[in-house]
Structures are given as structure tokens and as C-alpha cells.
Amino acid sequence: MMFKRTIFDAHHLELKDQVSGFLDSQVVPFHDHWAAQQATPRDIWHQAGENGLLCRTIPAEYGGHGGDFLESVVVIEALADRRISGILTCLQSDIVAPFILKLGSEAQRKRWLPDFTCGATLGAIAMTEPQGGSDISALTTTATSHGNSFVLNGTKTHISNGSEADVIIVAARSDDPGAANAQPAISLVMAETERQGTHRHAISKAGMPALNTGQITYENCVVPETNLLGAKGMGFIYLMTFLGIERLVLAIYAQAFAERLLYDLIADCDGRPTAEGTVLDYQNTRFSLADLYSSCAVNRAFIDQCIVAANAGHPDPKSACMAKLRATETLRQIAALGVQFRGAAGISGDSGQQAMQDMSDSAVQSVWGGTSEIMLDVIGRGLASVL
């Protein structure tokens, strides 16, 4: 552990050992193959469920573990520490499942959450569109009322787990007045991917290659009205609310990823001989690594503060944006130096392949969940509140 922390108790440390044991035996040995194939076997989700990695915060009455948010943090950090993206359980557990828990009817919770927890059902959320990225106000996918059903039309892209998921939360414009304050009328509809009119394919990518990513097109896809999550037309408000915890989750992952990369880089610099001793003996190397170590230390303190607040039921969306911005930008700097400071080994052989993959993976993390530019804009728009 690079930094001293006080947020976990004995129970969380025991869970960490349990999660680490599963990942080291059932995921790490196969992850490179999954990345090369750009596909993760579906059975690993069942195994993850059986070993307690899924839906730690979902109440036991819906098949979950009834744990606190810190339990989710333990799982997220264990994945990032091992550079695992092929089975990014936080997408299922901490981003998709909470929509159902908080917005779903009792019937919806009983229908979907138990299978989310055991890994029998894989979920995703579809917001991003080809023409507008993740700008929710610019969505063009529609959910038109037709009797007791909705008819979905439109295209969603870069959806994590998109081409493998069994059910997808689709954000779509609905034909009603919408929320107050002139917010767009967006509804959230649970769409099972087996429904007629659903067309999807996997997207090949350089960053996070083991993570399934897909594009989905809906052509007159009929979904029953009972699949509506929450109130019709209130989706914009819901998404803005849930984006805060999503960005905190991504910040937690990025921070743990950054600490792993920095630890490995310091070790490699210390172990790489030069005429002056090692690469770490050069003042420029020490200055650069000291700066990044300091950034990581400050980021760690702030993110842990955000984690404690979220665990107490008081997450702050603006703080989550700041956490994601700082963690992902620091991660990108570390990954870039990981190539430079390793010299030829940073671009060749197994070490070069890993260093270049770290670069690509770090770029993904500064984009998903809202780019760094979007984070800056969200933070900037709220600056007047500090006056």
C-alpha cells in the first residue's frame, strides 16, 4: 500500500483478501488472453457472483450482500491494482444496479436484482450517442408511447458491456412535457436485448480491450410500459443525480490504477542500471516522480474524503467531478512517463507492450463517464456557488 489509510476496518480487509484470492486465481492468469481476444467469457460473471464480487451494497432481500459503499471500494481497487478491465464489476454493481434499486418498483427490483447479484444477468446503461457523445440534453433516441408500451428508435454507442448485456437501461426522449425548469423530457426504459428490433455489435478498441464495448441500434423495438424506471420524463434529473456516484466510482478505479503504475515505475527506475547507478539516481527522475507521488498523495486524501461522504449517504457530484479529473489526469502523466523512463524497454518487448497498454488504458479513463473537459466545465459552472 503506497499511502496510509484509515477508512477500512477489519471486515473490509478480510473482504480484500477474499476478492484478491479470486482475482489472482480466476482472472489474472487469463486476462491477457481476454484482452487479445477482446472478449471476456460470460462464465466469469457467474464466478464473480458466487465469490461475492457483485452488488455488495444491494440489500439481502434482493440477493445482495447488504454491505456499505466501502465494500464496493474494496472490489474496485482490487480490480484496478491488477489492471483488470475485462470484468469491471463496478459497472454492474455500482453504476447500473443502483438505478434499479433506487428508481425501480418492488416488482422490478425482485425481477432483476437477484440475477444481477449472482451474475446470471448482465446489465448496461446506454446514454452515449454517435452525434452527441454523452451530452444528455442532445439525445435523439426516442421512446414513443404506444398503448401500454414504448417504441424505441435510435442508436447508442460506446456502451460498456453493450454487446453482451441481457438488459440495458436506455435513456431516450419521451413524448411528454418532461421535468420542471425546461429540462428535456427523458425517460429511462429497461430494454431486454432479446427483444425484436434490437441490433448490436461489439466495438474494437485499443484501450481497455478486454472490456466489452458495443453499439446498439433500436428499430421499432417494443418494450412494455412496466419496464419504465421511475417517472416518465424525469430521466434527465435521474441521470444527473446518478452521474455523481458513477464519476466517483471511476475516480476510485483511476486512483488505484495510478498508484499501481507509479509503484511499478519507481521500482523499475530503481532497478534499471546506468553509468550513474540507476535511473532513480538522476535528479530529473526524482523530481518527476516526486511530483507525481505528491499528486497521488493529495488525490488519495481527497478521494478518500469523497468515499467517506458517499458511504455516509452524502455524495457530492461536484467533488466527484474533481476527483475524476485529478485522478485520471495524474494517471495519464504517470503512464506517459512509464514509457519515457523505461527507455527502449518502454516501447519493446513485454515491458513495452505493458507500458503502451497503460497509456491507452489511461486515455480511456479520462474519457469515459465524461471527458476531462466536461469535468472542468461542470466544476466551472458551479464556481459562483463558492462566493
SEVO-594497 format. One record per residue: x, y, z of N, C-alpha, C in turn. Coordinates in steps of 0.02 Angstrom, whole numbers, plus 50000, padded with zeros to 5 digits. Atoms other than C-alpha are relative to their C-alpha. Layout:
<atoms>
n_c1:n_c2:n_c3:ca_c1:ca_c2:ca_c3:c_c1:c_c2:c_c3
X:Y:Z:X:Y:Z:X:Y:Z;
...
</atoms>
This chain:
<atoms>
n_c1:n_c2:n_c3:ca_c1:ca_c2:ca_c3:c_c1:c_c2:c_c3
50043:49940:50000:50000:50000:50000:50045:50062:50000;
49956:49942:50008:50079:50164:49944:49987:50055:50052;
50017:49947:49953:49985:50279:50064:49961:49970:50059;
50035:50022:49940:49924:50254:50242:49927:50022:49996;
50071:49984:50003:49734:50246:50252:49966:49974:50063;
50035:50018:49939:49610:50235:50394:49925:49987:49989;
50073:50004:50013:49441:50213:50306:49974:49929:50005;
50023:50069:49999:49436:50022:50311:50007:49970:50069;
49994:50037:49938:49402:49909:50459:50019:49928:49986;
49978:50070:50008:49444:49725:50488:49957:49962:49950;
50045:50034:50047:49291:49668:50391:50019:50015:49928;
49981:49981:50068:49345:49765:50237:50066:49968:49979;
49936:50031:50015:49522:49697:50248:49992:49925:49987;
50014:50071:50011:49453:49520:50259:49969:49991:49930;
50030:50002:50066:49347:49554:50105:50053:50009:49946;
49946:49988:50049:49501:49620:50015:50039:49936:49987;
49965:50063:50009:49589:49454:50045:49959:49951:49959;
50045:50045:50036:49437:49359:49980:49998:50019:49926;
50004:49976:50069:49423:49466:49823:50067:49989:49964;
49934:50008:50029:49611:49462:49792:50013:49927:49982;
49990:50070:50013:49614:49273:49804:49964:49977:49937;
50038:50018:50060:49478:49255:49674:50031:50029:49937;
49972:49967:50059:49554:49381:49554:50067:49969:49980;
49933:50027:50015:49730:49308:49568:49997:49930:49971;
50004:50069:50024:49671:49131:49533:49956:49993:49938;
50049:50011:50053:49525:49153:49413:49999:50053:49946;
50003:49945:50049:49555:49317:49320:50069:50018:49973;
49934:49976:50021:49736:49374:49317:50035:49953:49950;
49965:50044:50048:49806:49217:49230:49972:50000:49929;
50034:50004:50065:49681:49235:49087:49987:50068:49968;
50021:49933:50022:49661:49423:49070:50034:50021:49935;
49965:49982:50061:49794:49447:48936:49968:49967:49939;
50033:50035:50056:49708:49317:48828:49933:50033:49985;
50063:49966:50012:49541:49403:48853:50011:50065:49962;
49984:49936:50034:49620:49568:48801:50017:49988:49927;
49982:50015:50069:49694:49489:48645:49939:49982:49958;
50062:50020:50035:49525:49415:48600:49947:50054:50001;
50049:49946:49988:49434:49575:48653:49933:49970:50020;
50061:50032:49975:49309:49464:48741:50014:49966:50066;
49995:50031:49934:49280:49404:48918:49947:49945:50005;
50049:50054:49996:49195:49235:48947:49944:50016:50048;
50058:49983:49959:49021:49252:49016:50001:49964:50067;
50001:50039:49938:49050:49118:49147:50036:50035:50056;
49963:49966:49947:49171:49231:49240:49955:50045:50041;
50048:49959:49963:49024:49341:49289:49962:49957:50052;
50031:50046:49952:48939:49191:49369:50048:49986:50058;
49950:50013:49948:49101:49152:49462:50009:50060:50046;
49994:49939:49960:49115:49332:49518:49942:50006:50049;
50058:49998:49957:48939:49323:49587:50006:49950:50057;
49992:50052:49950:48974:49160:49678:50052:50018:50052;
49946:49982:49955:49130:49236:49756:49991:50068:50032;
50017:49940:49962:49044:49393:49819:50026:50065:49972;
49973:49938:50028:49114:49523:49698:49945:50046:49974;
50052:49960:50031:48946:49584:49633:49951:50028:50051;
50055:49968:49964:48821:49706:49708:50006:49996:50076;
49987:50002:49928:48897:49722:49881:49950:50042:50039;
50044:49954:49963:48779:49865:49928:49926:49985:49991;
50071:50017:50010:48617:49786:49866:49974:49961:50061;
50026:50034:49940:48506:49731:50013:49992:49925:49990;
50004:50073:50002:48500:49547:50055:49932:49976:49973;
50066:50021:50023:48313:49540:50017:49996:49996:49924;
49997:50004:50073:48358:49564:49833:50060:49960:49976;
49946:50043:50019:48500:49440:49835:50069:50029:50011;
49935:49968:49991:48638:49564:49878:50032:49984:50067;
49962:50012:49939:48759:49574:50023:49982:50049:50056;
50020:49952:49950:48684:49724:50112:50057:50037:50032;
49941:49968:49973:48856:49799:50134:50001:50075:49989;
49993:49928:50009:48917:49978:50138:50040:50015:49936;
49965:49980:50061:48997:50076:49997:50074:49983:50003;
49930:50018:49992:49169:50038:50067:50015:49930:49974;
49991:50067:50028:49143:49857:50017:50007:50003:49924;
49993:49990:50072:49118:49914:49838:50069:50027:49983;
49934:49970:50011:49277:50017:49852:50054:49947:50002;
49951:50055:49995:49375:49862:49905:50004:49962:49935;
50001:50037:50063:49320:49771:49747:50028:50041:49943;
49977:49956:50054:49350:49919:49632:50076:50008:50001;
49927:49989:49994:49526:49949:49698:50039:49936:49986;
49966:50063:50014:49571:49764:49688:50005:49988:49925;
49999:50006:50073:49525:49765:49503:50052:50046:49970;
49954:49951:50028:49622:49923:49466:50073:49984:50016;
49932:50016:49979:49775:49866:49563:50031:49946:49956;
49977:50054:50044:49786:49718:49443:49989:50018:49926;
50012:49977:50069:49745:49822:49287:49946:49959:49966;
50054:50042:50028:49587:49718:49262:49944:50044:49973;
50057:49965:50030:49457:49786:49143:49949:49951:49970;
50043:50048:50034:49384:49626:49069:49937:49983:50038;
50060:50011:49959:49264:49602:49213:49995:50058:50049;
50003:49939:49960:49235:49778:49276:49935:49999:50039;
50061:50013:49962:49111:49730:49410:49965:50062:50024;
50032:49939:49976:49081:49909:49466:49947:50026:49951;
50051:49980:50048:48984:49940:49305:49933:49968:50017;
50060:50038:49982:48860:49806:49356:49975:50021:50069;
50018:49995:49929:48864:49834:49544:49985:50071:50023;
50002:49933:49971:48885:50021:49573:49976:50054:49952;
50025:49951:50049:48826:50105:49412:49931:49981:49975;
50065:50021:50028:48683:50002:49338:49950:49979:50054;
50046:50027:49950:48608:49908:49486:49968:50053:50044;
50032:49949:49958:48580:50066:49593:49940:50035:49967;
50058:49972:50034:48463:50135:49459:49937:49959:50016;
50057:50044:49988:48351:49984:49484:49980:50002:50073;
50014:49998:49929:48366:49988:49673:49964:50064:50020;
50027:49935:49978:48327:50174:49691:49938:50021:49961;
50056:49976:50042:48205:50201:49546:49949:49946:49984;
50045:50054:50020:48128:50030:49515:49943:49988:50048;
50056:50022:49959:47963:49967:49578:50022:49937:50038;
49984:50061:49963:47962:49823:49702:50003:49940:49953;
50000:50055:50048:47919:49706:49559:50063:50001:49958;
49940:49995:50040:48065:49771:49456:50062:49980:50040;
49943:50019:49959:48187:49753:49600:50004:49924:50009;
50001:50073:49990:48133:49573:49632:50013:49963:49934;
49991:50032:50065:48138:49535:49446:50073:49999:49978;
49934:49993:50029:48313:49597:49405:50058:49995:50049;
49942:49995:49956:48422:49624:49558:50030:49933:50022;
49969:50063:49981:48443:49443:49616:50046:49971:49946;
49959:50026:50054:48509:49394:49445:50060:50045:49986;
49942:49956:50005:48622:49547:49441:50053:49979:50051;
49954:50016:49945:48698:49492:49606:50037:49934:49988;
49967:50065:50010:48734:49312:49556:50035:49996:49932;
49966:50000:50064:48795:49359:49382:49961:49966:49944;
50041:50033:50052:48654:49271:49288:49977:50050:49948;
50020:49946:50046:48602:49437:49211:50053:50054:49999;
49950:49947:50009:48724:49564:49142:49965:50064:49977;
50034:49937:50015:48669:49746:49137:50046:50052:49970;
49963:49944:50029:48722:49905:49048:49954:50061:50001;
50039:49938:50006:48666:50085:49032:50021:50035:49936;
49987:49971:50066:48650:50169:48862:49981:50074:50000;
50011:49928:50005:48671:50357:48861:50033:50029:49937;
49960:49970:50053:48807:50398:48733:49971:49986:49931;
50024:50007:50069:48754:50428:48552:50054:50025:49951;
49947:49983:50048:48859:50445:48394:50008:50074:49988;
49996:49930:50020:48816:50626:48360:50011:50049:50058;
49997:49953:49945:48820:50698:48535:50038:49976:50060;
49963:50026:49943:48933:50593:48644:49954:49987:50059;
50040:50011:49940:48868:50591:48821:49961:50063:50021;
50041:49941:49987:48776:50758:48808:49927:49979:50004;
50067:50028:49990:48611:50701:48882:49947:50045:49970;
50051:49955:50026:48517:50857:48829:49993:49995:49924;
50001:50005:50073:48559:50816:48647:49977:49931:49975;
50021:50067:50020:48489:50638:48647:49948:50003:49944;
50049:50005:50054:48395:50589:48489:49962:49934:50000;
50037:50063:49993:48344:50411:48533:49933:50014:50033;
50067:49985:49975:48157:50409:48564:49967:49939:50030;
50043:50051:49970:48039:50310:48674:49928:50026:49993;
50067:49975:50016:47867:50340:48599:49947:49956:50030;
50053:50039:49970:47713:50286:48695:49954:49971:49946;
50045:50034:50047:47605:50160:48604:49959:49950:50040;
50040:50042:49957:47464:50088:48707:50033:49991:50067;
49968:50015:49936:47540:50002:48857:50075:49985:49991;
49930:50014:50015:47713:50001:48779:50037:50063:49979;
49958:49950:50032:47858:50109:48723:50030:49970:49937;
49967:50022:50061:47932:50100:48549:50066:50038:49996;
49934:49969:50000:48120:50132:48548:50028:50004:49929;
49966:49991:50064:48210:50205:48397:50061:50045:50012;
49939:49961:49992:48389:50268:48389:50061:49957:50009;
49937:50036:49994:48571:50221:48408:50040:50024:50060;
49956:49987:49943:48680:50210:48563:50068:49969:49985;
49933:50026:50015:48868:50187:48553:50047:50005:50059;
49949:50003:49947:49021:50152:48660:49968:49983:50067;
50035:50022:49940:48913:50061:48786:50039:49943:50032;
49964:50052:49965:49013:49962:48913:49954:49941:50013;
50039:50061:49998:48951:49782:48911:49942:50000:49950;
50056:49990:50046:48839:49839:48768:49982:49942:49956;
50016:50054:50046:48855:49690:48653:49991:49933:50035;
50007:50062:49962:48847:49561:48793:49943:50002:50051;
50049:49992:49946:48719:49631:48916:49933:49967:49982;
50066:50030:50009:48550:49547:48942:49945:50052:50004;
50049:49946:49993:48459:49706:48991:50037:50066:50005;
49966:49936:50005:48503:49887:48958:49952:50056:50020;
50039:49940:49984:48441:50047:49037:50011:50050:49943;
49995:49956:50058:48405:50157:48886:49973:50069:50018;
50022:49931:49990:48397:50345:48904:49974:50026:49933;
50031:49980:50064:48276:50410:48772:49951:50057:50011;
50050:49946:49997:48169:50562:48734:49930:49969:49998;
50069:50025:49997:47987:50532:48778:49951:50055:49981;
50050:49953:50026:47830:50613:48712:49956:50025:50057;
50037:49970:49944:47777:50710:48868:50036:50064:50020;
49970:49935:49983:47814:50880:48948:50068:49996:50033;
49935:50005:49968:47963:50817:49047:50002:50032:50069;
49991:49972:49934:48033:50884:49209:49993:50075:50000;
50006:49928:49994:48022:51059:49275:50063:50035:49977;
49942:49959:50018:48142:51202:49235:50025:49988:49929;
49985:50007:50071:48136:51167:49049:50051:49945:49985;
49956:50056:50014:48237:51007:49065:49969:49956:49947;
50027:50043:50053:48221:50889:48916:49961:49941:50029;
50040:50056:49978:48091:50752:48932:50036:49935:49981;
49963:50062:50009:48200:50598:48952:49970:49946:50045;
50023:50056:49959:48138:50429:49011:50051:49944:50000;
49954:50057:49995:48237:50278:49069:49959:49936:49994;
50038:50060:50015:48175:50114:48998:50046:49939:50003;
49963:50063:49997:48238:49939:49040:49983:49959:49937;
50012:50036:50063:48258:49853:48871:50039:49935:49999;
49966:50064:50006:48296:49667:48865:50028:49994:49929;
49966:50000:50066:48419:49637:48723:49975:49946:49953;
50028:50052:50043:48324:49486:48658:49939:50026:49961;
50060:49974:50032:48182:49599:48602:50011:50015:49926;
49997:49988:50073:48144:49612:48416:50011:50075:49988;
49984:49931:50016:48213:49771:48339:50062:50025:50034;
49937:49983:49968:48374:49768:48442:50058:49973:49958;
49943:50020:50041:48532:49765:48335:50063:50027:50033;
49940:49976:49966:48704:49773:48413:50062:49962:49976;
49936:50031:50016:48887:49736:48382:50054:50027:50045;
49944:49980:49958:49049:49744:48478:50043:50051:49964;
49955:49949:50027:49168:49891:48453:50072:49981:50020;
49930:50014:49987:49353:49852:48436:50035:50064:50024;
49968:49940:49975:49465:49971:48535:50069:49983:50027;
49932:50009:49976:49645:49996:48588:50004:50002:50076;
49999:49994:49928:49611:50048:48768:49950:49954:50033;
50043:50047:49963:49535:49928:48895:49972:49947:49953;
50025:50046:50051:49524:49794:48759:49959:49942:50026;
50038:50057:49974:49457:49657:48873:49930:50020:50021;
50066:49977:49980:49307:49765:48920:49954:50002:49940;
50048:50000:50055:49160:49727:48807:49970:50069:49991;
50029:49934:50017:49100:49886:48720:49961:49992:49936;
50042:50012:50058:48958:49892:48597:49961:50060:49976;
50047:49952:50029:48846:49993:48483:49934:49965:49991;
50068:50029:50001:48659:49965:48489:49954:50045:49960;
50050:49963:50038:48527:50019:48364:49931:49969:50014;
50069:50021:49988:48342:50010:48406:49957:50021:49941;
50045:49986:50056:48219:49997:48262:49931:49974:50017;
50068:50018:49981:48039:49999:48320:50000:49942:50051;
49995:50050:49947:48087:49897:48473:49947:50014:50053;
50056:49991:49954:47932:49873:48581:50018:49974:50070;
49985:50017:49931:47957:49874:48769:49939:50016:50043;
50060:49986:49960:47814:49859:48895:50009:50060:50046;
49998:49941:49957:47771:50013:48997:50023:49983:50071;
49979:50022:49934:47807:49911:49154:50076:50000:50007;
49927:49997:49998:47992:49923:49108:50027:50071:50011;
49979:49932:49987:47995:50110:49140:50029:50005:50070;
49969:49989:49935:48114:50157:49281:49982:50070:50025;
50019:49935:49973:48047:50295:49392:49942:50031:49962;
50055:49964:50032:47931:50428:49324:50017:50017:49928;
49991:49982:50070:47907:50462:49140:50022:50073:49993;
49977:49932:50013:48003:50615:49078:50048:50028:50051;
49956:49976:49946:48111:50629:49236:50072:49974:49993;
49935:50032:50009:48262:50538:49165:50059:50047:50004;
49944:49953:49999:48369:50694:49146:50022:50013:50072;
49985:49988:49929:48357:50730:49333:50033:49938:50030;
49972:50062:49973:48391:50548:49374:50072:49991:49979;
49932:50010:50026:48545:50540:49263:50049:50048:50031;
49956:49951:49969:48618:50700:49333:50016:49980:50072;
49990:50021:49930:48595:50629:49508:50047:49941:50004;
49960:50061:49997:48672:50459:49472:50069:50008:49970;
49934:49989:50030:48816:50528:49369:50053:50015:50053;
49953:49984:49948:48895:50590:49529:50033:49938:50029;
49971:50061:49971:48918:50416:49603:50039:49962:49947;
49962:50033:50054:48971:50347:49433:50070:50030:49994;
49935:49968:50007:49110:50476:49421:50045:49988:50060;
49960:50018:49942:49166:50440:49598:50027:49929:49993;
49978:50070:50012:49174:50254:49556:50058:49999:49952;
49946:49998:50050:49281:50293:49403:50063:50034:50028;
49942:49968:49968:49392:50408:49507:50035:49951:50047;
49971:50050:49955:49418:50269:49635:50042:49950:49960;
49965:50047:50043:49468:50150:49496:50064:50032:49972;
49943:49966:50030:49584:50278:49414:50055:50012:50052;
49950:49987:49948:49670:50321:49579:50039:49936:50017;
49965:50063:49985:49708:50139:49620:50043:49978:49942;
49962:50016:50061:49766:50113:49440:50064:50042:49999;
49943:49955:50001:49881:50265:49454:50052:49979:50053;
49954:50021:49948:49956:50204:49618:50038:49937:49980;
49966:50060:50024:49994:50035:49541:50053:50017:49948;
49952:49981:50053:50078:50113:49388:50059:50038:50030;
49945:49961:49970:50179:50234:49496:50046:49954:50041;
49960:50047:49961:50236:50096:49613:50046:49959:49954;
49961:50040:50047:50293:49989:49467:50054:50041:49966;
49951:49957:50034:50380:50136:49383:50058:50017:50046;
49946:49986:49952:50477:50183:49540:50045:49939:50007;
49961:50061:49992:50531:50002:49560:50043:49987:49938;
49962:50011:50061:50585:49990:49378:50058:50050:49993;
49948:49950:50003:50683:50153:49387:50056:49984:50049;
49951:50018:49948:50768:50094:49546:50041:49938:49979;
49966:50061:50020:50813:49930:49463:50034:50003:49933;
49969:49994:50067:50874:49996:49294:50069:50032:50007;
49932:49973:49990:51064:50017:49299:50021:50050:49946;
49971:49951:50046:51153:50165:49220:50072:50014:50022;
49930:49982:49981:51329:50239:49224:50003:50036:50067;
50003:49962:49938:51273:50344:49373:49972:49959:50058;
50032:50041:49948:51195:50200:49470:49937:49968:49973;
50064:50021:50029:51011:50181:49424:49966:50062:49972;
50039:49944:50027:50884:50287:49332:49973:50044:50056;
50027:49962:49943:50816:50338:49502:50052:50046:50031;
49947:49957:49973:50984:50416:49545:50006:50067:49964;
49998:49936:50036:50959:50554:49416:49950:50048:50032;
50043:49950:49968:50889:50714:49489:49936:50012:49962;
50060:49988:50040:50768:50739:49344:49948:49945:50012;
50046:50056:49987:50694:50566:49375:49968:50009:50069;
50027:49991:49933:50675:50600:49561:49950:50057:50003;
50046:49943:50000:50595:50770:49530:49933:49981:49969;
50062:50019:50036:50469:50699:49406:49958:49952:50041;
50037:50049:49960:50423:50551:49514:49975:50029:50065;
50022:49968:49938:50415:50657:49671:49938:50042:49988;
50059:49959:50016:50292:50774:49586:49938:49956:49992;
50057:50045:50010:50181:50629:49533:49981:49965:50065;
50015:50030:49935:50196:50546:49703:49960:50049:50043;
50036:49948:49961:50140:50710:49784:49929:50008:49974;
50068:49995:50029:49993:50723:49664:49957:49941:50021;
50037:50060:49980:49942:50545:49702:49980:50004:50074;
50014:49995:49928:49953:50579:49889:49942:50047:50013;
50055:49951:49991:49840:50732:49877:49935:49971:49972;
50059:50031:50029:49720:50641:49761:49971:49946:50046;
50022:50053:49955:49713:50494:49880:49962:50029:50060;
50033:49970:49942:49669:50605:50028:49931:50027:49981;
50064:49970:50022:49532:50695:49930:49949:49945:49982;
50046:50053:50020:49458:50537:49855:49975:49960:50060;
50023:50034:49939:49454:50450:50024:49949:50042:50037;
50049:49955:49970:49362:50602:50090:49933:49993:49964;
50061:50009:50040:49235:50582:49948:49969:49932:50015;
50025:50067:49985:49220:50395:49986:49964:50000:50067;
50031:49998:49933:49183:50428:50170:49932:50036:49997;
50064:49963:50007:49049:50556:50123:49948:49958:49965;
50048:50042:50036:48968:50438:49998:49977:49942:50044;
50018:50056:49956:48973:50296:50124:49950:50023:50054;
50046:49972:49949:48880:50410:50247:49935:50023:49968;
50062:49980:50034:48747:50444:50115:49999:50071:49977;
49996:49930:50020:48809:50617:50067:50049:50011:49942;
49954:49991:50057:48894:50603:49896:49992:50070:49971;
50001:49933:50029:48939:50768:49813:50021:49996:49927;
49985:50006:50071:48929:50771:49622:50059:50043:49977;
49944:49957:50021:49049:50918:49603:50066:49972:50025;
49939:50031:49974:49178:50835:49715:50019:49938:49959;
49987:50059:50042:49159:50677:49611:50032:50019:49934;
49970:49975:50062:49199:50777:49454:50073:50019:50012;
49931:49981:49985:49354:50849:49536:50044:49938:50012;
49963:50061:49986:49407:50677:49596:50017:49964:49935;
49988:50034:50063:49387:50600:49424:50050:50039:49957;
49955:49957:50039:49475:50747:49339:50072:49991:50023;
49932:50001:49974:49627:50745:49453:50030:49929:49996;
49973:50068:50001:49644:50555:49464:50018:49978:49930;
49987:50023:50069:49632:50525:49277:50056:50040:49967;
49946:49961:50029:49747:50669:49229:50067:49980:50030;
49938:50025:49970:49878:50610:49354:50018:49932:49972;
49989:50066:50030:49858:50434:49287:50032:50006:49931;
49972:49991:50068:49893:50493:49110:50073:50023:50003;
49931:49978:49994:50051:50582:49166:50047:49943:50021;
49960:50057:49978:50115:50427:49255:50010:49951:49942;
49995:50047:50056:50077:50317:49105:50049:50025:49946;
49955:49971:50050:50170:50436:48988:50073:49993:50023;
49932:50007:49974:50324:50436:49100:50021:49926:50003;
49986:50071:49999:50309:50247:49110:50033:49977:49935;
49967:50015:50063:50359:50242:48927:50068:50034:49998;
49939:49960:50006:50491:50381:48935:50056:49974:50045;
49947:50018:49952:50584:50324:49091:50024:49928:49992;
49977:50068:50012:50595:50144:49033:50043:49995:49937;
49958:49999:50059:50688:50195:48876:49974:49952:49947;
50020:50047:50052:50688:50062:48740:49953:49947:50027;
50044:50050:49969:50604:49942:48863:49928:50026:50006;
50067:49971:49997:50457:50062:48863:49961:49994:49935;
50033:50006:50066:50420:50028:48680:50012:49933:49968;
49985:50065:50030:50480:49850:48653:49993:49944:50052;
50005:50057:49955:50458:49676:48724:49937:50002:50043;
50059:50003:49956:50334:49631:48860:49992:50064:50040;
50005:49939:49960:50376:49785:48963:49974:50058:49957;
50025:49948:50044:50346:49898:48813:49927:49991:49983;
50070:50014:50014:50183:49813:48773:49956:50022:50059;
50038:49980:49941:50125:49840:48952:49999:50076:50007;
49997:49927:49993:50184:50022:48954:49954:50034:49949;
50044:49971:50051:50093:50060:48791:49927:49987:50015;
50069:50015:49981:49937:49972:48853:49977:50045:50057;
50017:49954:49945:49944:50077:49011:49983:50069:49973;
50014:49935:50032:49948:50232:48900:49929:50001:49971;
50066:50004:50031:49794:50176:48804:49945:49996:50053;
50050:50008:49947:49701:50123:48961:49989:50066:50038;
50007:49936:49964:49737:50290:49046:49961:50050:49958;
50038:49955:50043:49667:50382:48895:49925:49985:50004;
50070:50019:49993:49505:50284:48909:49970:50031:50063;
50027:49979:49936:49486:50334:49090:49990:50075:50005;
50012:49927:50001:49499:50520:49052:49943:50018:49954;
50055:49988:50047:49358:50499:48926:49933:49973:50027;
50064:50030:49981:49228:50379:48997:49970:50035:50061;
50034:49965:49945:49098:50447:49117:50001:50075:49995;
49991:49928:50010:49129:50620:49043:50073:50017:49994;
49930:49983:50011:49291:50687:48972:50026:50050:50052;
49971:49951:49953:49412:50794:49072:49973:50070:49986;
50027:49935:50018:49345:50944:48976:49929:50009:50029;
50067:49997:49971:49168:50903:49032:50005:50009:50076;
49991:49993:49928:49229:50885:49212:50016:50073:50017;
49982:49930:49988:49309:51057:49202:49940:50046:49991;
50058:49957:50013:49151:51132:49130:49949:49995:50057;
50047:50010:49945:49041:51056:49266:50025:50036:50062;
49971:49966:49942:49158:51118:49401:49997:50075:49992;
49999:49928:50013:49173:51289:49321:49931:50031:50004;
50068:49973:49998:48985:51312:49305:49975:50010:50072;
50022:49993:49931:48970:51293:49493:50043:50046:50041;
49954:49957:49962:49106:51416:49540:49965:50057:50037;
50035:49944:49968:48982:51555:49580:49974:49981:50069;
50028:50022:49936:48918:51449:49724:50050:50008:50057;
49951:49993:49947:49082:51473:49818:50005:50073:50024;
49997:49928:49981:49058:51663:49826:49955:50015:50059;
</atoms>
